[in-house]
Amino acid sequence: MEQDYISKEEIEGRLKRLRGELNKGGWEAAIVVQNVDLFYFSGTMQNAVLFVPVEGEEILMVRKYMERAQRESAVDRVIPLNSWKEIPLLIEEFHGSIPERIGIELDVLPAKAYLRLQEIFSGVEIGDSSPLIMGIRAIKSPYEVDLIKRAGEIGKIVYAEVPKVLKEGMTEIELAGILGEVAMRHGHQNYLRMRAFNYEAFSWHILSGYTGGVLSYIDAPMGGVGLSPAFPVGASLKPIRAHEPILIDFGTCYRGYQSDETRMFCLGKLPKRFKDAYLATRQIEKEVVALTRPGIPCHELFQKGWEVAKRLGYEECFMGPPDHKTRFIGHGIGLEIDEYPFIAQGHGYPLEEGMTFALEPKMVFPAEGAVGIENTYFVGEEGAERLTPAPTELMEV
Amino acid sequence: MEQDYISKEEIEGRLKRLRGELNKGGWEAAIVVQNVDLFYFSGTMQNAVLFVPVEGEEILMVRKYMERAQRESAVDRVIPLNSWKEIPLLIEEFHGSIPERIGIELDVLPAKAYLRLQEIFSGVEIGDSSPLIMGIRAIKSPYEVDLIKRAGEIGKIVYAEVPKVLKEGMTEIELAGILGEVAMRHGHQNYLRMRAFNYEAFSWHILSGYTGGVLSYIDAPMGGVGLSPAFPVGASLKPIRAHEPILIDFGTCYRGYQSDETRMFCLGKLPKRFKDAYLATRQIEKEVVALTRPGIPCHELFQKGWEVAKRLGYEECFMGPPDHKTRFIGHGIGLEIDEYPFIAQGHGYPLEEGMTFALEPKMVFPAEGAVGIENTYFVGEEGAERLTPAPTELMEV
């Protein structure tokens, strides 16, 4: 079967930015260890480690599976690696010397592996390259934006299916399964990725009625009941009833790139207070999007969202119940769903052209339900461009 | 909706074993940080940290969400935690003193968080508690075995669906979506868990014809093509054809507990060489299972598997193509799919009563396909008990 590999040009652009940032930060090299970062900088997600020196040639050291890594990767030097112990030997052999300061992704590398690398690279200063890598990954290329858009198209198909299959009495998880099937049939990989420790990303945040008012461990306005204390988030075994707000936050993923999206449904008429609250989230979205452009500090968008919420009288419900409000109204998205930029308090850095983020104003009514809208946006020269094309109207079925 | 929480008795049994092992290892306490371990030792998977001293009371320190952690957890002292900085202060306040040697799961805790804890606990020796925790988790209680069995029953429903839905020309991922929907409808959480860094567990290893002969980064006899280089494992966009071996390795998960299982299907007649190879894997399974009992060293089961494979003339195909054979024929399973025991070369420790493992003899024919059987077993006093009840016959549809 034909596989669409990432072009050499695309990968070289990424590596060039990495070299530049390493150099700026006073690093001599990075060793890229996490599967997602490795895919980003090499084009392959095989079991491997990528050495990127500021000066000199990249080396992709492959544990398994060599043939596939060679075929998929745009890196020229691809060599086998039998054990991590060999990493410095291979660097010395092919790069000529061991750098004195190396960056590694310490936010995801397990401590045990870190201690092992410290032993193997004794005398070398190992620092955290993640902030730098996440900064690079925040700016998407046209190739990446196109894949996020294609994930968004899958979302459109998924949401169009809801009115056809939604029936009173079906459980949230049952609906989740049906939508997952539709999405997978269209190429959704059904595996979302999140970087933060102990967090788990998944597609089936389907909350109906009171489950929309249930909080959980995740940093989100609502968590849902989930299937059990062992998976205490998202769709549950609760049957869906008429006149409840049904919030479907279904992330889709195409060739590794994710889009995040929320739409509202109801069996029959949705009571006016929920409808009004939903219209308020769309108004918030509209005004935040109108401000979105390269150069604006992220927290200004956050403040604008809050300003509109207050003006419309939703201070209590907005982004969670009092005392449990999320610290953001949007998050960067791409290969992971917790990327830069964060549209959040305290995030004063500016939006940049090429960034992509999901904006998700939501309202929570404890014990009653939740409503909200979420779309994924691209920051273009002229402002925000929506990448998730599903219709945004409340769908009463 | 009613939630079935883990009983206090169950949790206390686990904590007692943890205290015993900590004591034996010369630790004064453990701080449990990983979501799965936390769930195992407290009953909740909320965002929290569990302090378990050898002597004294456990403390569950909760970041989010307090109410739910209190309700779900069997631990008595549940207190709020605003930031990791407070951990030693809270331990001092409620435990009375800071232990000098603390175990933490260093195989999963990110390096950055580890360095932060080292700073916060300056002067305290922090070691790796994971081997000890994984040893405890390897022995399942009747409660846990029952949940694995219930996951196995979902698997039976899934496999019974295959002949009803399998059609020539449907893609592997399409079939995967349909089976996922069936499983979720019956309570499958559709989120498998694996402990190893950079590994990703998922249910839809559906390989047909040549994709069964494709290797990938995972330590498995076959990887499959997957959906793209960004998810290079499992079901792909390849259409399923008649007379190909269709290997369905579909893990199911009920209330956090997983069972792992593989069955073989074919549209029309399966060519004799694949059929013979499948019968060989069942013979291997039969002879390994006959040896299974408490006390037998794991590698003896591994050797027995290889001995039968050779006797039947499958040395070349067994557990992967030459030079790429897996180092195991089975793996422990429970809350994670890479638990102890490993039925593997070099794993000389004995099986113990209460262990559960998936045994998966498989044969790979590069460029042609793969066949195999997999069942999850419980090690009882009298020997192996199968927890995955789906019929094991090749199903020609």
Interface residues (C-beta under 8 A of the other chain):
Chain A: M1 Q3 D4 Y5 I6 V33 Q34 N35 F39 G43 T44 M45 Q46 N47 A48 R63 K64 Y65 E67 R68 E72 I104 L106 D107 V108 L109 P110 A111 K112 A113 Y114 L115 D128 S130 T171 I173 E174 A176 G177 I178 G180 E181 V182 A183 M184 R185 G187 Q189 N190 Y191 F197 N198 E200 F202 W204 L215 S216 Y217 I218 D219 G223 V225 G226 L227 S228 P229 A230 F231 P232 S236 L237 K238 R255 G256 Y257 H324 L335
Chain B: M1 Q3 D4 Y5 I6 V33 Q34 N35 F39 G43 T44 M45 Q46 N47 A48 R63 K64 Y65 E67 R68 E72 I104 L106 D107 V108 L109 P110 A111 K112 A113 Y114 L115 D128 S130 T171 I173 E174 A176 G177 I178 G180 E181 V182 A183 M184 R185 G187 Q189 N190 Y191 F197 N198 E200 F202 W204 T211 L215 S216 Y217 I218 D219 G223 V225 G226 L227 S228 P229 A230 F231 P232 S236 L237 K238 R255 G256 Y257 H324 L335
